[in-house]
Amino acid sequence: MRVGYVRVSTVGQNTARQEVLMEELGAERVYIDRMSGKNTSRPALRQMLEFVREGDVVVVESISRFARNTRDLLELVEQLSAKGVEFVSKKEAIDTMTPSGKFMLTIFGAVAELEREYLLQRQREGISIAKAQGAYKGRHRLERPDFDRIVQAWRDGKLTEAEVLEKLKISKSTFYRRLREGRETQ
């Protein structure tokens, strides 16, 4: 069975182009994620990996739709290989059933990771320049008007730490930092 995997980075992006390609490639079943590919914790990807079985072929539009770094790419392909599943990337013309396909997979994975690192570097440089010019101030702190009341309930033993974090919708480190700072904003 040919199984397609489609990914776009955000919910608002359109998957139509990739879905049409999946039809052209004969994918009988297609899994779609609408989220960043920065890691492999993607629901449709996990479902697809659980579904495929020996003899299946996973097809993707390009490596960048499947994984963002070489380590993740090679790990995912290894998981597929362990199940006897072939991997094909249309854009890069990679087929893991051939030695040259495995070699090219490694090369293209490294290039995709390099491109991602360049993008992140440019982003950091842009933010640094914007900060120097006073145009970028970072994330705005959210007001938590009930902070003192909830903290007092915690100190009185009426709430657990987990309950406090849930009610305030903040992380443990933010909670304790704010206690140290003695502020009501995060």
Residue, then its C-alpha position, 0 to 999 in steps of 0.5 A: m500500500r502506498v501511504g502519503y504523508v502531508r505536512v504544512s507548518t500552520v493550520g491556515q496553510n493549504t495542503a491542496r498542492q501536496e494532496v494532489l501530488m499524493e493522488e498522482l503518486g497513488a497514495e491510497r491513504v494520506y495522513i495530514d499534519r498542520m503543525s511545525g516539523k521541528n520535532t517528530s511529536r506530530p499526531a498524524l505522523r505517529q498514526m502513520l508510523e503505527f499504521v504502516r506495515e511490511g511492504d508499504v511505501v511511504v511517500v512525501e512531497s519533500i524531505s522538509r515535509f517529513a523531518r526538519n533535521t538529519r537526526d529526525l529524518l534518519e530516525l524516522v526512516e530507520q523506524l520505517s525500515a525496521k518495519g519493512v517499509e520503503f520511503v520515497s520523497k518525490k522532490e528529491a527523487i529518493d527511494t530508500m530501497t536503493p543504496s544510492g537512495k539511502f546515501m542521497l537521503t543522508i545528504f539531502g537531510a543534512v542540506a535541509e538541516l543547514e537551510r533550517e539553521y540558516l533561517l534561524q540564524r537570520q531570525r536571531e540576527g533580525i531580532s537582535i537588530a530590532k532590539a537594538q533599534g527598540a522595535y522588538k520588546g519580546r513577549h508582553r507580560l500577561e496580567r494575573p489579577d488573582f495571583d496573590r489570592i491563589v498564592q495565599a490559598w497555596r501557602d494556606g495549604k488549600l491548593t497544591e502546586a499543580e492546582v496553582l499552576e493550572k489555575l494561573k496557566i503558568s509554568k513552574s519556573t515562572f511561578y517561582r520566579r514571580l514569587r521571588e520577584g514579588r510581582e503580580t505579572q508574568 
